[in-house]
Amino acid sequence: MNFFEGREIVIATQHKKELVIQPLLEKQLGLKVVLNSKFNTDSLGTFCGEKEREEDALKTLRKKCLLSLEKVNFELVVATEGSFGPHPSFFFAATNDELILLLDKKNNLEILAREITTETNFNSQEVKSYNEVEYFATKVQFPSHGLILKSSHKNAKYIKKGIITYEDLEKAFLQIKSEFDTVIVETDMRAMFNPTRMKVIENVTHKLIAKIKNLCPNCNFPGFDVVKINAGLPCELCNLPTKSTLSHLYKCKNCDFEELKIHPNNKSKEDPTYCDYCNP
């Protein structure tokens, strides 16, 4: 059973994400990709603060998919939603948390993949001189990566996005500085102005395709995926259970078939360093 060969799928984006998503979907799944230019994805939130995201990333992503399908007569859609901020474990490292969702209305199917990485140039700074702007620019891979200048962090009166030349950077800075004491300079995290994020989107698309190709052993339905991660990998010294992963529980989205896979990380014992008994 091939759910996707020859079917048309909408990519819900305004930010050129199709540059990395489209070739993979067409080559790996045999899909025919179209773009939805009728839906403004920025209406659900923008990185620079013009429109705050009202719901969490997953709810926003699902809404993006559904609203996109409302505008066109298709049954398949894919979209991504990125979040940026401190890493959940390494608080001083900036993180790109990228979600991608394929929604298939015909088969009542959702397949989600996620990529969390510190490979990002996400940053912002309050500056008072153009020298500070230039120094910031060198740190965040400008001009290969775009910048945004604005008059304040929130409710900015002036915002200039998609800056990719030093001439435009200086011009925007001088314009804002003529009216305001300080200027906010930040990285433009929209995919078409951020090659580093575009690479993350490519990586998470690979993850999505891998999940789609993972078929249920019982009914051959795509998206046979992990629904529960079980801790308890035994310590190699004392053999007591640790907090490390012992098994993954997979479940089919169609027939509810379940399969427990032991030692998913190819480890049967854990280093005593990570044992609460040996190393409290």
C-alpha positions in Angstrom: 0.0 0.0 0.0 1.5 3.4 -1.0 -0.3 6.3 0.6 1.6 9.1 -1.2 2.9 8.1 -4.6 1.5 10.6 -7.2 -0.6 12.5 -4.7 -0.5 16.3 -4.5 0.7 18.0 -1.3 0.7 21.6 -0.2 3.7 23.2 1.5 2.4 25.9 3.8 5.1 28.5 3.7 5.9 32.0 2.6 9.6 31.8 3.5 11.0 29.6 0.7 11.1 26.4 2.8 10.1 24.5 -0.3 13.7 24.8 -1.5 14.7 22.0 0.9 11.4 20.3 1.6 10.1 19.9 -2.0 13.0 17.8 -3.5 12.9 15.4 -0.6 9.2 14.8 -0.7 9.2 14.3 -4.4 12.2 12.0 -4.5 11.6 10.0 -1.4 7.8 9.7 -1.4 6.8 10.4 -5.0 4.6 13.3 -4.0 3.7 16.2 -6.3 4.4 19.4 -4.5 2.4 22.7 -4.8 2.7 25.9 -2.8 -0.1 27.7 -1.1 0.3 31.4 -1.7 -3.3 32.1 -0.6 -2.6 31.8 3.1 -0.5 34.2 5.1 1.4 32.1 7.6 2.6 35.3 9.4 -0.9 35.7 10.6 -0.2 33.1 13.2 2.9 34.8 14.6 6.2 36.4 13.5 9.7 36.2 14.9 10.2 39.9 15.1 7.2 40.6 17.3 4.8 42.2 14.8 2.4 39.4 15.7 2.9 37.3 18.8 2.2 33.5 18.5 -0.9 33.0 20.6 -0.6 29.2 21.1 2.3 26.8 21.6 4.4 25.6 18.6 2.5 22.4 18.0 -1.0 23.9 18.1 0.2 26.7 15.9 1.7 24.2 13.4 -1.5 22.2 13.3 -3.5 25.3 12.7 -1.2 26.4 10.0 -1.8 23.1 8.2 -5.6 23.2 8.6 -5.9 26.8 7.5 -3.7 26.2 4.5 -5.9 23.3 3.4 -9.0 25.5 3.8 -7.7 27.7 1.0 -7.1 24.9 -1.5 -8.8 21.7 -2.5 -6.2 19.3 -1.3 -6.0 16.5 1.3 -2.3 16.6 2.1 -0.2 19.4 3.6 3.1 19.8 5.3 4.5 22.7 7.3 7.1 23.6 9.9 7.2 25.8 12.9 10.4 27.0 14.6 11.0 28.2 18.1 14.2 29.9 19.3 15.5 30.5 22.8 17.7 28.9 25.5 18.5 25.2 25.3 16.3 23.2 27.8 19.4 21.6 29.4 22.2 24.0 28.4 20.7 27.4 29.4 23.5 29.5 28.0 23.2 28.0 24.5 20.7 29.3 21.9 18.5 26.6 20.4 16.5 26.1 17.3 13.5 23.8 18.1 12.0 22.9 14.7 8.7 20.9 14.3 7.4 19.5 11.0 4.0 18.1 10.5 2.4 16.1 7.6 -1.3 16.1 7.8 -3.3 13.7 5.6 -7.1 14.3 5.8 -8.0 11.4 3.6 -6.4 8.8 5.9 -6.9 10.8 9.1 -3.2 10.8 9.7 -0.7 13.1 11.3 3.0 12.5 11.4 5.3 14.8 13.4 9.0 15.1 13.6 11.3 17.3 15.7 14.8 18.6 15.6 16.4 20.4 18.5 19.9 21.8 17.8 22.3 24.5 19.1 23.3 25.0 15.5 21.8 28.5 15.2 22.9 32.1 15.0 19.8 33.3 17.0 20.8 36.5 18.8 19.7 40.0 19.6 21.3 43.1 21.1 20.5 46.7 22.1 23.0 49.1 20.4 23.7 52.8 20.4 26.4 53.1 17.7 26.8 51.7 14.2 30.2 50.2 15.3 28.2 48.0 17.7 25.9 47.0 14.9 28.8 46.0 12.7 30.4 44.0 15.5 27.1 42.2 16.1 26.8 41.5 12.4 30.2 39.8 12.3 29.2 37.4 15.1 26.0 36.2 13.4 27.3 35.4 9.9 26.0 38.6 8.2 25.6 39.1 5.3 24.9 35.5 4.4 22.4 35.6 7.2 19.9 38.4 7.3 19.3 40.9 10.1 16.4 42.9 11.5 16.6 46.4 13.0 13.8 47.8 15.0 13.1 50.6 17.5 12.1 48.4 20.5 11.8 44.8 21.5 7.9 44.9 21.6 5.4 47.0 19.7 8.2 48.6 17.6 7.2 51.7 15.7 9.9 51.0 13.1 11.0 47.5 11.8 13.3 46.8 8.9 13.5 43.1 8.0 15.5 41.1 5.6 18.7 43.2 5.7 21.4 41.5 3.7 23.8 44.4 2.7 26.0 46.7 4.8 24.5 49.7 2.9 21.0 48.8 3.9 22.1 48.0 7.5 23.7 51.4 8.0 20.8 53.2 6.3 18.2 51.4 8.6 20.3 52.1 11.7 20.7 55.8 11.0 17.0 56.1 10.3 16.0 54.6 13.6 18.7 56.3 15.6 17.5 59.7 14.3 14.3 59.2 16.3 15.2 56.8 19.1 18.0 56.6 21.7 18.7 52.9 21.1 18.3 50.4 18.3 17.5 46.7 18.5 19.5 44.5 16.1 18.6 40.8 15.8 19.0 37.9 13.5 16.3 37.3 10.9 15.2 33.8 11.6 12.9 33.4 8.6 14.2 30.5 6.5 15.0 32.4 3.3 17.2 34.8 5.2 18.8 32.2 7.4 20.8 29.3 5.7 21.6 27.8 9.1 17.9 27.4 9.9 17.2 26.2 6.4 19.6 23.3 7.0 17.7 22.4 10.2 14.5 22.3 8.2 16.2 20.0 5.8 17.3 17.8 8.6 13.9 17.6 10.2 12.3 16.8 6.8 14.7 13.8 6.6 13.4 12.7 10.1 9.8 13.1 8.9 10.3 11.0 5.9 12.0 8.3 7.9 9.0 8.2 10.2 6.6 8.0 7.2 8.6 5.1 5.8 8.4 3.2 9.1 5.4 1.0 8.4 3.3 -0.8 11.0 4.3 -4.5 11.0 0.6 -5.5 11.4 -1.3 -3.4 8.8 1.5 -1.6 6.8 0.2 1.9 7.8 2.9 4.6 7.7 4.1 6.5 10.7 4.7 3.6 13.1 6.3 5.7 15.8 7.4 5.9 19.4 4.6 6.8 21.9 6.4 6.1 25.1 10.1 6.1 26.3 10.8 3.8 29.2 13.7 4.4 31.5 15.5 1.7 33.5 18.6 0.8 31.6 20.6 -1.2 34.3 23.9 0.1 35.6 26.9 -2.0 34.5 28.3 -1.9 38.0 25.4 -2.5 40.4 22.8 -3.6 37.9 20.2 -1.3 39.4 17.9 0.6 37.0 19.0 4.1 35.9 17.1 7.0 34.4 18.6 6.1 31.0 16.4 4.7 28.2 15.7 0.9 28.4 13.0 0.7 25.7 10.7 2.4 23.2 7.1 1.6 22.8 5.8 1.9 19.2 2.2 2.2 18.3 0.3 2.2 15.0 -1.9 5.2 14.3 -4.3 3.0 12.4 -4.8 -0.4 14.0 -3.3 0.3 17.5 -0.8 -2.5 17.2 2.0 -2.0 19.7 5.6 -3.2 19.8 8.2 -2.8 22.5 11.8 -2.4 21.3 14.5 -3.0 23.9 17.8 -1.2 23.9 16.9 1.4 21.2 20.2 3.2 21.6 22.2 -0.1 21.2 23.2 -0.1 24.9 22.4 -2.9 27.2 24.2 -1.3 30.3 24.7 2.2 31.5 27.9 3.8 32.7 28.0 4.1 36.5 28.5 7.8 36.1 24.8 8.1 35.3 23.7 5.8 38.1 21.9 7.5 41.1 23.1 4.7 43.4 26.8 4.5 42.3 27.1 8.2 41.7 24.5 9.9 43.9 
